[in-house]
Each structure stands twice: as structure tokens, then as C-alpha cells.
Amino acid sequence: MTSYSTTVKRNDHFEPEDNDPAAQRKRRGHLEQIDYTAYACNREVIGQTIQHVDAQTFQRMAVVAAHARVQWVAEAMAISKTGVTVTPDRVARLAELHKAFEEVSEAYEALRRMVERGYVQYSG
């Protein structure tokens, strides 16, 4: 069976195959407008809550992530000391600690991206 594709995947966005330079320029212009709109909205909305951050902000976030990580690993180590039988309660606690670590780490990365993209002002 023969299959035909009218789209090409690039950078996680689908773009139609189009060899017309004028159509490509027009589409790029539209995409730039869309990207700028998203940027402006993010900057405005995020800026209403987080005006600026500094090195101490990131240090505090990193310390929270480190504590969450060590609590998760310490719980796993404690479980390993009890032998091969792992109770559902211990697994639930381990999962809860892991989830906390993941959430704090993701928040740290999200804040970093906000600075990187210019949504939040950084003062060193």
C-alpha cells in the first residue's frame, strides 16, 4: 500500500509541504505574529505575579528541590533496609515524595524558562 504525506514534522510543529517562497514567507510572518502574541501575553500575565527574581530566589528554589530529592531517596533507602517486602503504604509514601520532587524541580525549570524568555526580569 502506498501512503502519501502532505505534512512534514519540524520542531514538534506540523508544516505543510509548500515550495512557493511567497507562501512560505507569508506563513512565517503569521507564525512570528502568533509567537509574539504568546510572548506578550506570557510577559503580561506572568509579570503581574512575578515582577522580578534574583539569585537568592533561585537558590531558595534549588534548596527546596534538594530537600525534596533527599527525602524521596532517603525513603527509598529506608524501604530497602526493611527487606524485600514493600508495603503499599510505603510505596504510596515513596510515590508522594517522588511527585513532590518532580513538581518542585519542574517549577524551578519553569521559572528559569521565564527568565530565559524574558517574561520575568532577573537581577543578579
Steps between C-alpha positions, in 0.01 A plus 500: 500500500631842407467787746530868431594772743407862460666612820850497637572501872754762610566615855184329622281714272341377180557710191354424158744427223491813287771602255353843424741754659230767529268261684786392728585864588135576567468195725821589687363849553178359643694264726718787623186698584362200688828455690515869588140495621580204727814679624312823576221314679745297707701807591189692606331219694813366667627851569188576703599232750877474468656837420864403549719229647859491617772249584354450849166400349672228299709394798188459716329300225810281458514433875132398501564266206806352674296435816221340300752280317673384815168423674398284206833315484520464879156339499612256229810419704287445811275265305802305381610443862171329585562211263333389183140549615378845411165602641247698298521780759875532452463498122232770523728714720790450259280598206379808689859610571603435140207705372597786733856491370383500138260789558759717676760421232254587223413828673870587517542426129185696417632805685832465319317490165304811598827686552653352184202609288483846652166456677659584837781745575813355662727706717832336584 
